[in-house]
C-alpha cells in the first residue's frame, strides 16, 4: 500500500493537536476518555508559534483520508560544545503509528524525513527518546 507523507503547515494544526493527544494517550497508557483539554490548548498554542517561527517540523502520514502516523522534530539551542560548536540541536518527537499500521516501515520513513529536515536546518546533533528505549543520540547517522 502506498501512503502519503506530508509536511504539516499552519493549516494542519487541528490534525497535529489530535495526533499529539493520540501520542500522549498511547505513551502514557491513558484511557480513551481521559481529559486532554489542557494538553489540546497548550499543543495548539505550541504549534501556532513553532510552525510560524520554524522551531518545529511535523509530518503527517495518511492512508487515503485516514491519519495513520505522525512524526516531528523540534529545534533548540544550547551552549556550544566541542562536538556541536553552533549549539544548534534537534529532538525527534511525537512519533506515532496507528497500531494497525505498525511494522510497515512508516516509522523508518518518518525518521528519515526528520533527519532530512535536521540537515536542511543545519543542525548537527539530534536525539530521540522512545517509550521503551533510552535516549538515543543520532549524530550524523545515515538513515
Backbone bond lengths (Angstrom), bond angles and torsions (degrees), N, CA, C in turn:
res aa  C-N    CA-C-N  psi(-1)  N-CA   C-N-CA  omega(-1)  CA-C   N-CA-C  phi
1 X - - - 1.453 - - 1.524 108.94 -
2 X 1.295 116.72 142.48 1.456 122.90 -179.76 1.525 108.83 -100.57
3 X 1.316 114.91 120.64 1.460 120.44 178.55 1.521 109.11 -99.35
4 X 1.331 115.69 157.11 1.457 121.27 178.52 1.526 108.40 -106.23
5 X 1.334 116.07 123.30 1.455 123.79 178.35 1.525 107.22 -105.66
6 X 1.327 116.34 122.43 1.465 119.22 -179.58 1.521 110.57 -126.20
7 X 1.321 114.70 141.80 1.461 120.12 173.29 1.521 106.66 -79.41
8 X 1.313 115.98 125.56 1.468 120.71 -176.14 1.520 110.96 -74.36
9 X 1.311 115.11 151.75 1.455 121.06 174.01 1.525 108.62 -133.15
10 X 1.303 115.89 -175.00 1.464 121.63 -174.64 1.525 112.49 -57.50
11 X 1.327 117.92 -27.48 1.454 121.56 178.72 1.519 113.48 -73.51
12 X 1.326 117.02 -9.40 1.465 122.18 -178.68 1.523 113.35 -100.45
13 X 1.308 117.12 11.90 1.471 120.01 -173.18 1.525 112.58 -55.64
14 X 1.321 118.43 -44.35 1.470 118.80 -177.35 1.531 111.35 -64.73
15 X 1.333 117.43 -37.86 1.470 120.28 175.07 1.521 110.75 -65.01
16 X 1.318 116.56 -41.08 1.466 120.57 179.20 1.527 111.43 -63.82
17 X 1.319 116.01 -42.51 1.474 120.09 178.49 1.520 109.77 -63.72
18 X 1.321 116.70 -45.60 1.470 120.35 178.60 1.529 111.08 -60.00
19 X 1.327 116.25 -41.71 1.465 118.94 -179.75 1.528 110.94 -69.35
20 X 1.328 117.83 -35.39 1.466 120.73 178.22 1.524 110.04 -62.16
21 X 1.307 116.80 -41.17 1.466 120.85 177.51 1.529 110.10 -63.22
22 X 1.338 117.47 -41.76 1.475 120.48 177.55 1.523 110.55 -60.00
23 X 1.349 116.57 -44.52 1.465 121.26 -179.95 1.522 110.65 -59.37
24 X 1.319 115.86 -49.55 1.466 119.64 -176.40 1.524 112.45 -67.38
25 X 1.315 117.24 -37.36 1.462 119.02 176.90 1.525 110.70 -64.42
26 X 1.326 116.72 -42.78 1.463 120.31 179.84 1.530 110.88 -66.86
27 X 1.326 117.65 -47.72 1.465 121.90 -176.62 1.522 112.43 -65.22
28 X 1.343 115.64 -33.71 1.468 120.11 -177.11 1.523 113.21 -101.76
29 X 1.337 115.86 5.98 1.463 122.15 178.94 1.528 111.59 51.88
30 X 1.334 114.97 48.15 1.461 121.12 179.91 1.520 110.13 -89.42
31 X 1.323 116.82 150.43 1.474 119.29 177.07 1.523 111.15 -68.74
32 X 1.312 115.88 157.21 1.463 121.20 -179.68 1.516 112.71 -57.10
33 X 1.340 117.46 -31.10 1.464 120.45 -176.62 1.531 113.54 -93.39
34 X 1.342 117.96 13.51 1.470 120.93 178.53 1.529 109.80 -61.50
35 X 1.328 116.46 140.14 1.461 121.06 179.38 1.530 109.17 -75.17
36 X 1.307 116.51 112.14 1.462 122.32 -178.70 1.526 110.88 -115.95
37 X 1.328 117.09 19.99 1.468 120.36 -174.27 1.529 112.62 -61.89
38 X 1.320 118.12 -39.02 1.471 119.93 179.22 1.532 110.60 -70.92
39 X 1.319 116.90 -39.32 1.469 120.65 175.52 1.527 109.38 -61.25
40 X 1.314 117.28 -43.29 1.463 120.65 178.65 1.525 111.02 -60.05
41 X 1.317 116.24 -46.78 1.469 120.78 -178.55 1.524 110.66 -62.41
42 X 1.327 116.63 -48.02 1.466 120.61 -178.58 1.532 111.72 -67.60
43 X 1.326 116.73 -37.58 1.467 120.41 178.52 1.525 110.97 -65.41
44 X 1.319 116.02 -41.07 1.469 120.78 177.94 1.531 110.15 -59.04
45 X 1.326 116.90 -45.42 1.470 121.16 178.40 1.527 110.84 -64.65
46 X 1.326 117.09 -42.40 1.467 121.12 178.32 1.526 110.35 -58.12
47 X 1.341 116.81 -51.79 1.464 120.05 -177.68 1.531 111.88 -62.49
48 X 1.321 117.72 -40.48 1.463 119.91 177.97 1.524 110.40 -56.88
49 X 1.307 116.04 -47.71 1.464 121.30 -177.74 1.532 111.51 -71.30
50 X 1.337 116.30 -50.08 1.467 120.65 -171.69 1.524 113.16 -71.67
51 X 1.328 118.24 -35.29 1.466 119.38 176.34 1.525 110.70 -70.41
52 X 1.330 116.26 -34.66 1.462 119.89 179.71 1.526 112.00 -70.42
53 X 1.335 117.14 -39.84 1.472 118.65 -176.66 1.533 113.54 -94.70
54 X 1.342 117.04 0.42 1.462 120.42 176.44 1.515 115.25 78.98
55 X 1.328 118.16 14.01 1.461 120.01 -179.82 1.529 112.69 -88.22
56 X 1.321 117.33 6.00 1.461 121.66 176.55 1.529 108.61 -150.80
57 X 1.324 114.80 138.54 1.459 122.33 172.74 1.518 106.56 -120.29
58 X 1.323 117.53 133.11 1.461 121.02 -178.80 1.524 109.96 -129.18
59 X 1.330 115.19 146.99 1.455 122.14 177.13 1.517 109.27 -124.80
60 X 1.321 115.34 143.19 1.455 123.30 176.59 1.520 107.63 -119.59
61 X 1.335 116.46 140.84 1.462 121.29 179.87 1.521 107.87 -119.57
62 X 1.330 115.26 130.27 1.456 121.43 -177.34 1.518 111.61 -122.84
63 X 1.320 114.27 144.94 1.460 122.64 165.93 1.523 103.69 -113.94
64 X 1.322 115.84 98.99 1.461 119.47 -171.58 1.520 108.54 66.26
65 X 1.331 117.22 -124.06 1.464 122.10 178.69 1.527 112.47 -91.54
66 X 1.324 116.59 -6.52 1.469 121.28 -174.87 1.526 111.10 -85.91
67 X 1.338 116.49 125.49 1.460 122.28 174.16 1.525 107.62 -75.56
68 X 1.335 117.04 116.96 1.467 119.91 -176.71 1.523 113.59 -114.73
69 X 1.332 117.41 -8.12 1.453 118.03 -179.81 1.513 112.72 -168.86
70 X 1.327 114.24 161.05 1.455 121.72 178.29 1.525 108.81 -142.57
71 X 1.288 114.83 162.67 1.459 121.56 173.80 1.509 108.44 -163.81
72 X 1.300 116.98 150.08 1.452 118.98 -178.54 1.513 112.86 -152.29
73 X 1.317 114.69 166.67 1.455 122.54 178.58 1.516 107.44 -140.08
74 X 1.326 115.67 125.88 1.461 121.39 174.99 1.519 108.27 -105.12
75 X 1.320 115.87 141.45 1.464 121.38 -178.54 1.515 108.96 -110.96
76 X 1.330 115.39 140.94 1.455 119.77 -178.87 1.521 109.34 -152.58
77 X 1.324 115.56 168.15 1.460 121.19 -179.56 1.514 110.49 -121.33
78 X 1.317 114.58 144.87 1.465 122.79 173.62 1.526 107.10 -129.89
79 X 1.294 115.95 174.68 1.458 118.46 174.86 1.522 108.71 -62.86
80 X 1.307 118.63 143.76 1.466 121.15 178.92 1.531 112.05 -58.04
81 X 1.322 114.65 145.24 1.462 121.72 175.44 1.524 107.70 -126.23
82 X 1.315 116.84 174.48 1.459 120.36 177.51 1.525 110.89 -63.56
83 X 1.331 116.95 -34.89 1.462 120.78 -179.76 1.523 113.09 -81.33
84 X 1.312 116.44 -33.75 1.464 121.56 -176.79 1.528 107.72 -127.90
85 X 1.321 114.75 80.16 1.474 119.34 -173.62 1.523 113.45 -65.74
86 X 1.315 117.36 -25.05 1.472 119.88 178.02 1.520 111.82 -78.65
87 X 1.327 116.64 -21.55 1.460 120.88 -175.25 1.514 113.28 76.99
88 X 1.341 117.51 1.61 1.460 121.48 -177.79 1.522 109.60 -87.38
89 X 1.321 114.94 126.03 1.459 121.04 -178.37 1.518 110.53 -133.24
90 X 1.326 114.35 170.47 1.462 120.41 178.75 1.524 108.86 -140.81
91 X 1.316 115.64 154.23 1.455 122.10 -178.15 1.528 108.25 -132.28
92 X 1.334 116.05 119.29 1.460 120.67 176.40 1.519 107.46 -75.02
93 X 1.328 115.98 130.14 1.460 118.60 -176.65 1.520 110.94 -150.87
94 X 1.316 114.58 170.35 1.457 122.43 174.83 1.525 112.57 59.76
95 X 1.332 116.33 32.47 1.459 120.93 177.70 1.519 108.42 -79.31
96 X 1.308 115.76 122.92 1.460 120.27 -179.05 1.518 108.65 -151.33
97 X 1.323 115.24 138.53 1.461 122.09 172.15 1.516 107.66 -131.36
98 X 1.314 116.38 131.28 1.460 122.23 176.42 1.537 108.08 -50.54
99 X 1.335 118.28 134.11 1.467 120.60 -177.51 1.530 114.30 -52.56
100 X 1.317 117.85 -31.40 1.471 120.58 179.84 1.526 112.66 -69.87
101 X 1.329 117.64 -14.94 1.458 122.12 -175.32 1.527 113.13 -114.06
102 X 1.308 117.60 5.88 1.462 119.97 -178.16 1.524 110.73 -70.68
103 X 1.300 116.14 157.75 1.469 124.91 -179.44 1.520 111.51 70.41
104 X 1.313 117.63 21.29 1.459 121.22 179.61 1.520 112.65 -113.32
105 X 1.317 117.48 16.49 1.465 123.80 177.21 1.527 114.62 75.00
106 X 1.329 119.32 8.43 1.463 118.50 178.33 1.529 110.91 -67.90
107 X 1.331 117.63 -35.07 1.471 120.18 -179.86 1.528 110.50 -64.91
108 X 1.323 116.60 -41.30 1.462 120.33 179.08 1.522 109.84 -60.39
109 X 1.313 116.69 -44.80 1.467 120.38 -179.95 1.523 110.97 -63.99
110 X 1.346 117.67 -40.09 1.468 120.45 179.59 1.529 110.93 -64.69
111 X 1.336 117.39 -40.68 1.465 120.09 178.57 1.529 109.72 -65.46
112 X 1.326 116.90 -39.76 1.471 119.76 177.00 1.533 111.26 -61.37
113 X 1.327 116.98 -43.53 1.463 119.98 177.95 1.519 110.80 -60.87
114 X 1.328 116.60 -42.16 1.466 120.28 178.56 1.528 110.92 -65.80
115 X 1.321 116.92 -40.84 1.463 120.39 178.29 1.526 110.49 -62.43
116 X 1.325 116.78 -39.84 1.465 120.37 176.80 1.523 110.84 -64.23
117 X 1.328 116.40 -41.13 1.463 120.28 178.44 1.528 110.15 -63.50
118 X 1.321 116.01 -38.60 1.469 120.46 178.12 1.517 110.04 -61.63
119 X 1.331 116.72 -46.37 1.461 120.28 179.04 1.523 110.83 -62.73
120 X 1.327 116.81 -42.17 1.463 120.35 179.20 1.527 111.16 -63.13
121 X 1.314 117.01 -31.20 1.461 120.97 -179.76 1.536 111.41 -88.26
122 X 1.327 117.17 4.84 1.470 123.24 176.97 1.527 112.44 61.03
123 X 1.311 116.88 38.18 1.459 121.15 174.81 1.525 107.40 -95.74
124 X 1.325 116.84 136.99 1.457 119.99 -176.25 1.520 112.57 -90.87
125 X 1.296 117.73 -28.63 1.463 120.84 -172.31 1.520 109.65 -129.88
126 X 1.315 115.94 137.95 1.456 118.34 171.47 1.512 108.76 -138.87
127 X 1.302 115.75 156.76 1.455 121.71 -178.54 1.511 108.53 -135.31
128 X 1.329 115.04 159.35 1.450 119.40 174.11 1.513 109.16 -148.26
129 X 1.311 114.65 153.64 1.451 121.71 -179.78 1.510 107.60 -130.93
130 X 1.310 115.96 128.61 1.458 119.79 179.70 1.501 111.26 -107.47
131 X 1.309 114.34 161.60 1.455 121.72 -178.35 1.526 111.64 -54.71
132 X 1.330 117.33 -38.37 1.459 120.28 -176.38 1.519 111.57 -122.90
133 X 1.329 116.95 31.53 1.449 119.80 179.02 1.509 109.99 -146.10
134 X 1.331 116.83 155.34 1.466 119.61 178.51 1.524 110.87 -74.37
135 X 1.310 114.77 171.67 1.446 120.72 175.41 1.516 109.71 -58.78
136 X 1.311 116.83 131.19 1.457 121.94 178.61 1.513 109.19 -115.65
137 X 1.287 116.05 134.59 1.461 119.71 172.96 1.512 106.55 -98.30
138 X 1.303 117.11 128.73 1.451 120.85 -177.11 1.532 108.75 -118.01
139 X 1.323 115.61 56.46 1.453 121.94 179.77 1.515 110.67 -67.69
140 X 1.281 115.92 124.57 1.458 123.57 173.41 1.529 112.27 44.20
141 X 1.294 117.60 35.15 1.448 122.02 -179.61 1.523 110.24 -89.63
142 X 1.298 116.87 140.35 1.452 120.11 178.71 1.522 109.35 -83.76
143 X 1.319 116.69 131.81 1.460 122.09 178.21 1.500 108.78 -110.04
